Amino acid sequence: MGFLDIRNVTKSYGSVEVLHRVDVAVEEGEFLVLVGPSGCGKSTLLNMIAGLEGISGGEIAIKGRVVNGVHPSKRNIAMVFQSYALYPNMTVGQNMTFGLEMHGVPKPEREEALSRVAKLLQIDHLLDRKPGQLSGGQRQRVAMGRALVRNPDVFLFDEPLSNLDAKLRVDMRTEIKKLHQSLKTTIVYVTHDQIEAMTLSTRIAVMNKGHVQQLGTPKEIYDTPANVFVATFMGSPAMNLVPATVVMEGGVPHAAVTDADGTPRHLRFSQANLAAWAGKPILLGIRPEAITDPEGADRKSANIVALANRVGVTEPAGSDTFVTMQLSGKDIVARMRADALVAPGQVFDFAVNMEKAVAFDPATEERIAP
Amino acid sequence: MSAATQDTAVSTGSFTRAFLYLVLILFALFYLLPLYVMGVNSVKPLTEITGGNMMALPSVWTLEPWRQAWSTAQIGVEPTGLKPYFLNSILMVVPAVAISTIVGALNGYVLTKWRFRGDTWVFGLMLFSCFIPFQIVLIPMAVVLGKLGLAGSVPGLILVHVVYGIGFTTLYFRNYYASFPTELVRAAMIDGAGFFRIFWRILLPVSGPIAVVSVIWQFTNIWNDFLFGVSFGGTSQPMTVALNNLVQSSTGVKEYNVHFAGAILAALPTLLVYIVAGRYFVRGLMAGSVKG
């Protein structure tokens, strides 16, 4: 049993079920990120934890207490909204202590909590201002401050960074991570941004169409995606997926593909149990960073396969150079070192780290587990 | 925002500008003419009006007509002046405006932030009440007031005006609150504020502009109403009915100067409300119509 338990929770509007039997146990101090495309049910789930939406089936428990039907204010949670939801008529200080005031906390204690949190977030010079006089980043801090003052069991974040500009978003992301490391609070965080999910979380729940597709640490999600959806949703550029056939060579399974010029190529798998798929079609998944120039290849990998292929397009991005080429009729992307000498139209010797390759069943789109 | 909108006027040459102002001033004078006539004739003796020029300034200035209109003029059968009726109107209009505005605000709050099944129907029906002509409800209203024992009293009139006004005030507040972010209400819920606390602490403080619209609208409508006043006023008739009784009296000499003074007295409160709160009026009516 976890600190925050979501047990078989469903949500339906009329006869339409939008959230199907979600089952997640969050430990104390964990940073769980719910990530998925819009309409996947992640915000609905968060609102159900907060008590802003009813639970159609199953139960949610915080610290062992089932909170179905418990009013939001009595769940000992705090929430940071996407729009910050600061009360426009109150000062920053009043905004932050409103919750304490409503819970009947005496004034000296409120003042003390306010000054402690204001110092922590470096907003103590803003306490007398109205939200309308603050910049986006400052509002964001106040919104977090309002949550922190309450000292709740669980923090809920609903896409808190999506209204900030790109640079500020990265700064605030680090800030949130720092806060979590120093305060060790339990956080459930909703985002549609997979980079936020990867960088912030201790665990990720990838959601799609009301189902949790995969629940795991960022590394598990990234390296061993449970299905094609998770593989393509997480990571930027997305994982390359090419149709391939499993062939046996010297007793080891290989992926049979064709290069840009139509020549058949065999890429040796590290995953022995793919022998069972000999002669059958699969979907081969390779992350862009697993396809490099030979010098840039991972030295610790035991299975680097050479692949000569004709370069389609090169896109220098400063830190990396992205190379697009054809494999089995699909455009795939390789992430090269910035100064790799690759020219369009040239046949280049790529190094493919097949240790990181994954295979999916094309019928079910599920990963073929080792 | 205000700084940005100042420059939107089309720039014109000084001749065009002078011409524009001239035309506008002429129009303004034309519209002010009746007020001028009322004003000058209310401060001259009756003989000057009957014997001469209505447009001329008085040769003898007197406030006697005002005094008479206020306290001694014959209203119906009693020589009471307009004073007691003015008081009736105030006693009626203040609670009626206050109650209908507060109820409208609460309705708007519930219809936007505490949605329930069929809420759009409820709102639609309330909107419908804005389009019912006064005359249609006279008889049913008389029956209801009679049953409640409120016929012919100020509370009866208050009830009538509140019932009639709620449709409009609800419309105003609902549309205003519709653009108020629901996330704020949710945040307040998590913070532990209840239904009335959220209304009182979060929504009401930012409702200024729309409250002014509601008050002006309700005040002018209720103050100027004649039909309900004459039908249900009984012994506590409002100012409008008394003014009618003063001006339409068919016996004795027509004291035009007193009538003019009485008419101005009857119009003063609404004028005052417009002057004090008018600048919020347009602001409130436009609120939420443009994002910004």
Boltz contact constraints between the chains, C-beta under 6 A:
constraints:
  - contact:
      token1: [A, 52]
      token2: [B, 186]
      max_distance: 6.0
  - contact:
      token1: [A, 72]
      token2: [B, 189]
      max_distance: 6.0
  - contact:
      token1: [A, 72]
      token2: [B, 190]
      max_distance: 6.0
  - contact:
      token1: [A, 73]
      token2: [B, 192]
      max_distance: 6.0
  - contact:
      token1: [A, 79]
      token2: [B, 190]
      max_distance: 6.0
  - contact:
      token1: [A, 81]
      token2: [B, 183]
      max_distance: 6.0
  - contact:
      token1: [A, 83]
      token2: [B, 181]
      max_distance: 6.0
  - contact:
      token1: [A, 83]
      token2: [B, 183]
      max_distance: 6.0
  - contact:
      token1: [A, 85]
      token2: [B, 183]
      max_distance: 6.0
  - contact:
      token1: [A, 85]
      token2: [B, 184]
      max_distance: 6.0
  - contact:
      token1: [A, 85]
      token2: [B, 187]
      max_distance: 6.0
  - contact:
      token1: [A, 87]
      token2: [B, 202]
      max_distance: 6.0
  - contact:
      token1: [A, 88]
      token2: [B, 206]
      max_distance: 6.0
  - contact:
      token1: [A, 89]
      token2: [B, 205]
      max_distance: 6.0
  - contact:
      token1: [A, 89]
      token2: [B, 206]
      max_distance: 6.0
  - contact:
      token1: [A, 98]
      token2: [B, 191]
      max_distance: 6.0
  - contact:
      token1: [A, 99]
      token2: [B, 191]
      max_distance: 6.0
  - contact:
      token1: [A, 99]
      token2: [B, 192]
      max_distance: 6.0
  - contact:
      token1: [A, 102]
      token2: [B, 191]
      max_distance: 6.0
  - contact:
      token1: [A, 102]
      token2: [B, 192]
      max_distance: 6.0
  - contact:
      token1: [A, 102]
      token2: [B, 193]
      max_distance: 6.0
  - contact:
      token1: [A, 103]
      token2: [B, 192]
      max_distance: 6.0
